[in-house]
Amino acid sequence: MVELEREDGDRWIVLGTADGVRRIGIQKGSTTLGSVHLDLACSPPEFEAEITRLIELGAELKLPARHEPYGSIANLADPDGNPFDLCAYQ
């Protein structure tokens, strides 16, 4: 992967493929649980199946998936309670 974006004084970094497809976003935070927030990306047609796959792997869906102007997003947490988002960008 390559770095695609860097925002807010290096607080937010987006990595993706060399052709510009966003794959993961890393957001720095404090040193408490969930202080590094990941955004994982998939294609829009994969979104619903990917939510199901992540839940089967032990993630918990924290809020119902929603659709925003930039794409779809689901708020989840890993088995240790660390929050992350699944994004399907338009």
trRosetta pair geometry for C-beta under 8 A, 3 or more apart (Angstrom, degrees):
i j d omega theta_ij theta_ji phi_ij phi_ji
1 15 4.3 58 146 165 133 112
1 16 6.0 141 -155 68 99 6
1 17 6.7 -68 -120 -78 68 38
1 23 6.0 -114 -117 52 129 136
1 24 7.2 -8 -152 30 168 108
2 15 6.8 163 79 -153 25 75
2 16 6.7 -37 60 69 72 58
2 17 7.3 31 24 162 93 15
2 18 5.5 80 0 -92 134 61
3 6 6.6 11 175 -49 124 100
3 13 6.4 -55 -135 -170 103 103
3 14 7.3 104 -162 77 60 53
3 15 5.9 -49 -98 -100 46 71
4 14 4.7 -58 65 103 102 100
4 15 6.5 143 4 -128 92 17
4 16 4.6 19 -34 24 137 112
4 20 6.5 111 -126 -139 123 57
4 22 6.2 -116 56 -96 161 76
5 12 7.4 -22 117 120 105 94
5 13 7.1 169 90 -153 64 39
5 14 4.0 28 45 35 101 116
6 10 5.9 -13 -173 -100 111 57
6 12 7.2 149 -159 86 39 62
6 13 5.4 -1 -107 -108 75 76
6 14 7.7 -139 -63 22 40 73
7 11 6.9 -59 97 61 70 81
7 12 4.2 -18 61 67 99 114
7 13 7.9 -167 23 -72 69 36
8 11 4.0 -52 104 43 110 114
8 12 5.2 63 35 10 112 104
10 13 6.8 7 -158 -58 62 103
10 28 7.3 29 125 1 76 138
11 27 6.5 21 149 -157 78 69
11 28 5.0 -111 -147 47 60 101
12 25 6.6 -5 -170 -176 89 105
12 26 7.4 162 -152 84 43 50
12 27 5.0 -4 -104 -106 78 79
12 28 7.6 -120 -60 15 43 76
13 25 7.1 164 86 -156 44 57
13 26 4.9 -11 60 58 93 98
14 22 5.6 -38 179 -133 120 105
14 24 7.4 167 -154 91 53 44
14 25 4.7 -21 -102 -103 77 83
14 26 7.8 -176 -80 19 33 66
14 39 7.9 -28 -112 65 88 120
15 22 7.9 106 82 -151 34 60
15 23 6.0 -51 103 62 78 95
15 24 5.0 -5 58 62 101 91
15 25 7.6 -176 21 -82 66 35
15 26 7.4 33 -5 -6 104 105
16 20 6.4 24 108 -180 137 22
16 21 5.1 -169 -178 88 118 47
16 22 4.5 -80 -80 -107 133 28
16 23 4.6 145 -115 2 61 85
16 24 7.5 179 -72 26 58 59
16 41 7.6 -10 -104 47 101 148
17 20 7.0 -32 77 36 79 24
17 21 4.4 18 31 47 113 97
17 23 6.5 95 -29 -33 75 122
21 41 7.7 -176 158 113 82 139
22 25 7.1 6 -176 -52 115 95
22 41 4.9 128 111 -48 85 170
22 87 7.7 -31 110 94 125 125
22 89 5.8 63 49 1 125 150
23 40 7.6 -20 166 -155 58 57
23 41 5.1 -130 -132 51 25 111
24 38 6.3 -32 -163 -162 96 99
24 39 6.8 149 -161 80 43 62
24 40 5.9 -10 -107 -108 77 55
24 41 6.7 -129 -61 9 37 92
25 38 6.8 141 75 -163 60 47
25 39 3.6 10 45 46 111 111
25 41 7.6 84 -14 -38 90 105
25 87 7.7 28 8 17 123 143
26 36 6.5 -16 -164 -174 88 101
26 37 7.7 143 -159 76 39 50
26 38 6.1 -13 -101 -104 62 70
27 36 6.9 154 75 -162 56 50
27 37 4.2 -16 59 59 114 97
27 38 7.6 -157 20 -70 81 26
27 39 7.5 65 -17 -15 107 97
28 35 7.6 -2 -180 149 49 86
28 36 6.4 -21 -116 -109 41 77
29 32 7.5 -73 124 48 114 79
29 34 7.2 -15 67 120 158 62
29 35 3.5 -149 87 -170 107 66
29 36 6.0 -149 25 -66 95 34
29 37 6.3 75 -28 -15 126 93
30 35 4.7 -112 69 -127 53 127
31 35 5.7 -76 -95 11 10 173
32 35 5.1 120 54 -55 56 112
33 80 7.8 -143 -146 138 109 97
33 81 6.1 3 174 100 133 113
33 82 6.5 -130 -178 -89 79 72
34 37 6.7 33 176 -81 77 82
34 77 7.9 -47 -95 -127 118 101
34 81 7.0 -79 -51 126 107 80
34 82 5.0 172 -88 -139 67 60
34 83 4.8 44 -139 18 122 89
36 82 7.9 -2 66 -164 76 124
37 83 6.2 -14 -123 91 94 95
37 84 6.6 165 -166 -105 62 55
37 85 7.5 35 170 -2 101 96
38 84 4.4 -10 67 -129 91 112
38 85 7.4 -162 102 34 54 65
39 84 7.1 -180 -84 -172 29 78
39 85 4.7 -14 -116 68 76 104
39 86 7.8 154 -163 -97 61 14
39 87 5.2 15 -179 -6 107 126
40 84 6.3 42 -7 157 101 122
40 85 7.1 -176 28 91 66 51
40 86 5.3 -26 72 -108 96 64
40 87 7.0 162 80 23 41 75
41 86 7.7 145 -97 -164 23 55
41 87 5.0 -34 -102 75 73 91
41 88 7.0 131 -160 -94 68 36
41 89 6.3 -15 -143 -3 120 102
42 46 4.2 -108 160 90 121 122
42 47 6.0 164 85 -83 116 53
42 50 4.6 -173 -13 -44 170 166
42 86 6.6 -2 9 -174 109 100
42 87 7.7 155 26 81 64 44
42 88 5.4 -36 77 -93 76 88
43 46 4.8 84 57 10 79 108
43 47 7.6 -111 96 -40 43 76
43 88 6.3 35 138 -146 19 99
44 47 5.7 -22 -156 -23 38 118
44 71 6.7 -129 -84 -147 98 101
44 72 6.6 113 -125 11 79 116
44 88 4.4 121 -92 157 50 124
44 89 7.8 -102 -54 72 88 30
44 90 6.8 45 -61 -99 132 55
46 49 5.7 -79 -164 56 56 105
46 50 5.0 56 145 -33 91 114
46 88 7.0 178 64 -108 78 122
47 50 5.9 -64 -145 35 21 110
47 51 6.7 24 158 -21 61 102
47 65 7.4 123 158 -163 114 150
47 72 5.1 41 -146 79 157 143
47 74 7.6 146 -176 -17 95 117
47 86 7.2 139 -146 135 75 115
47 88 4.0 -63 -80 -35 116 151
48 51 5.8 -49 -154 29 33 112
48 52 6.7 31 150 -15 63 105
48 65 7.8 -135 -98 30 68 170
49 52 5.6 -54 -153 38 36 114
49 53 6.3 39 149 -22 68 105
50 53 5.4 -48 -143 36 35 114
50 54 6.3 36 156 -19 66 103
50 86 6.0 174 117 -166 118 143
50 88 8.0 151 39 -66 139 111
51 54 6.0 -57 -150 36 29 109
51 55 6.5 27 153 -17 64 107
51 61 6.7 42 -172 -90 108 121
51 65 6.3 -72 -86 -62 155 134
51 74 5.2 121 -103 -40 116 177
51 76 7.7 -176 -138 -65 78 130
51 86 6.2 -168 -83 64 75 157
52 55 5.8 -57 -150 37 30 110
52 56 6.3 30 153 -19 65 107
53 56 5.7 -56 -149 37 31 112
53 57 6.5 27 152 -17 64 108
54 57 5.6 -58 -150 39 34 111
54 59 4.1 -14 152 29 94 142
54 76 6.0 -16 132 -148 139 171
54 86 6.6 -143 -15 -60 158 140
55 58 7.8 178 -174 36 29 10
55 59 5.5 -82 -87 70 40 84
55 60 7.3 78 -123 -102 80 26
55 61 6.2 -24 -86 -30 116 98
55 76 7.8 -128 -73 -129 73 128
58 78 7.0 35 108 -168 101 61
58 79 4.3 -23 154 -61 124 112
59 76 4.5 15 171 174 123 130
59 77 6.6 155 -160 74 74 38
59 78 5.9 -46 -104 -105 78 42
59 79 7.4 -89 -82 -45 37 64
59 84 7.8 -78 -132 55 127 108
60 76 6.3 150 75 -161 43 74
60 77 4.9 -14 56 56 98 92
60 79 8.0 115 -18 -93 95 43
61 64 7.5 49 157 -96 121 32
61 65 7.6 -59 -152 -43 124 80
61 74 6.4 -55 -132 -180 96 112
61 75 7.5 94 -166 80 58 59
61 76 5.6 -43 -101 -102 45 83
62 75 4.5 -68 62 116 110 99
62 76 6.0 173 -3 -111 91 21
62 77 5.6 82 -55 -18 116 99
62 83 6.8 -15 -20 -122 158 100
63 66 7.4 -22 126 -20 112 108
63 74 7.7 -175 74 -159 75 54
63 75 4.5 37 31 48 103 120
65 72 6.1 19 173 179 111 107
65 73 6.9 174 -154 89 71 37
65 74 4.1 -35 -99 -88 90 93
66 72 7.1 174 91 -151 37 66
66 73 6.0 -15 62 61 81 84
66 74 7.9 151 16 -84 60 49
67 71 7.5 -93 -148 153 66 29
67 72 5.0 -32 -103 -98 70 79
68 71 6.4 4 63 58 86 40
68 72 7.3 156 22 -98 73 25
68 73 6.2 14 3 3 118 113
69 90 7.9 -81 153 13 46 141
70 89 6.1 -40 157 -134 87 79
70 90 6.2 -156 177 20 35 100
71 87 6.0 80 95 -180 130 84
71 88 5.0 -156 173 93 119 56
71 89 4.2 -122 -34 -119 155 29
71 90 4.6 -163 -78 -22 82 72
72 87 7.1 159 85 -154 55 46
72 88 4.4 9 51 48 99 105
73 85 5.5 -15 -164 -172 100 119
73 86 7.0 154 -154 80 48 53
73 87 5.2 -7 -102 -103 81 74
73 88 7.8 -153 -66 23 43 67
74 85 6.7 151 74 -158 47 65
74 86 4.5 -2 52 52 101 102
75 83 6.7 -16 -172 -161 91 108
75 85 5.7 -31 -100 -101 55 82
76 83 7.2 147 88 -153 41 59
76 84 5.7 -25 73 69 89 77
76 85 7.1 145 23 -105 78 28
76 86 6.3 40 0 -13 123 100
77 81 5.3 -12 174 -151 131 34
77 82 6.2 150 -158 70 78 33
77 83 5.1 -43 -95 -92 83 54
77 84 7.1 133 -108 18 32 71
78 81 7.1 -40 68 28 68 18
78 82 4.8 1 33 54 109 92
78 84 6.6 50 -36 4 92 118
